[in-house]
Amino acid sequence: MSAKHTLLIVVGIILIAGLLVGCSSKAEDATFIGYKQRPVDDNTPGIAIVQLESGEPAEAICKYSSLENGAAIKVTKNGKSYEVISVSPDWK
């Protein structure tokens, strides 16, 4: 019974680790709506208002200072917030 219990614990840990990796930041398409706070420079990112592919609005940390309304962007979820990781046509 001890070996079976240990095996169940190991399988559970592997499943939880797999879920965490699967939920890690995956690039998501979004549309730039406007700035809540425009970035000052590379060391001081701003906050962009974006519309996610799902249609939901969100705030995203943004280092790009010359985005135009309606621009296609890619964001990743970073904890409870989002971050703009690339802009069209400069997809990375």
C-alpha positions as CSV (number, residue, x, y, z in Angstrom):
1,M,0.0,0.0,0.0
2,S,2.9,2.4,0.7
3,A,4.2,2.0,-2.9
4,K,0.8,2.6,-4.3
5,H,0.4,5.7,-2.1
6,T,3.8,7.0,-3.2
7,L,3.0,6.4,-6.9
8,L,-0.3,8.4,-6.5
9,I,1.6,11.3,-4.9
10,V,4.2,11.3,-7.7
11,V,1.5,11.2,-10.4
12,G,-0.4,14.0,-8.7
13,I,2.7,16.2,-8.6
14,I,3.4,15.5,-12.3
15,L,-0.2,16.4,-13.1
16,I,-0.1,19.6,-11.1
17,A,3.3,20.6,-12.7
18,G,1.8,19.9,-16.1
19,L,-1.2,22.1,-15.4
20,L,1.1,24.9,-14.2
21,V,3.2,24.7,-17.4
22,G,0.1,24.5,-19.6
23,C,-1.2,27.7,-17.9
24,S,2.0,29.6,-18.3
25,S,2.0,32.7,-20.4
26,K,0.9,31.9,-24.0
27,A,0.8,34.7,-26.5
28,E,-2.7,35.9,-27.2
29,D,-3.9,38.2,-30.0
30,A,-5.4,41.5,-28.9
31,T,-6.2,45.0,-30.2
32,F,-4.7,48.2,-28.8
33,I,-7.4,50.6,-27.7
34,G,-5.4,53.4,-26.1
35,Y,-2.9,54.3,-23.3
36,K,-3.9,54.6,-19.7
37,Q,-0.3,55.8,-19.1
38,R,2.1,56.2,-22.1
39,P,5.6,54.8,-21.5
40,V,8.2,57.4,-20.7
41,D,11.2,55.4,-21.8
42,D,12.5,51.8,-21.9
43,N,13.0,51.8,-18.2
44,T,9.5,53.0,-17.4
45,P,6.8,51.0,-19.1
46,G,3.3,52.4,-19.5
47,I,-0.1,50.8,-19.3
48,A,-2.1,50.1,-22.4
49,I,-5.8,49.5,-22.6
50,V,-6.4,46.5,-24.9
51,Q,-9.2,44.3,-26.1
52,L,-8.4,40.6,-25.9
53,E,-9.3,38.2,-28.6
54,S,-12.3,37.1,-26.5
55,G,-13.6,40.7,-26.6
56,E,-12.8,41.3,-23.0
57,P,-11.0,44.7,-22.2
58,A,-7.8,44.5,-20.1
59,E,-4.9,46.6,-19.0
60,A,-1.4,45.6,-20.1
61,I,2.1,46.7,-19.3
62,C,3.5,48.2,-22.4
63,K,6.9,49.4,-23.5
64,Y,5.8,50.6,-27.0
65,S,5.1,54.4,-27.0
66,S,3.9,54.9,-30.6
67,L,0.9,52.5,-30.9
68,E,-2.2,53.6,-32.8
69,N,-5.8,52.8,-31.9
70,G,-6.8,49.5,-33.5
71,A,-3.2,48.2,-33.9
72,A,-2.9,44.4,-33.7
73,I,-0.7,43.3,-30.8
74,K,0.2,40.2,-28.9
75,V,-0.1,40.0,-25.1
76,T,0.8,37.4,-22.4
77,K,-0.9,37.0,-19.1
78,N,1.6,37.8,-16.3
79,G,-0.1,36.8,-13.0
80,K,-3.2,38.9,-12.8
81,S,-2.2,41.4,-15.4
82,Y,-1.1,41.3,-19.1
83,E,2.0,42.5,-20.9
84,V,2.3,43.6,-24.5
85,I,5.0,41.4,-26.0
86,S,4.9,42.4,-29.7
87,V,3.2,44.5,-32.2
88,S,2.2,44.0,-35.8
89,P,4.1,43.8,-38.2
90,D,7.0,43.1,-35.9
91,W,5.7,39.7,-34.6
92,K,8.3,37.9,-32.6
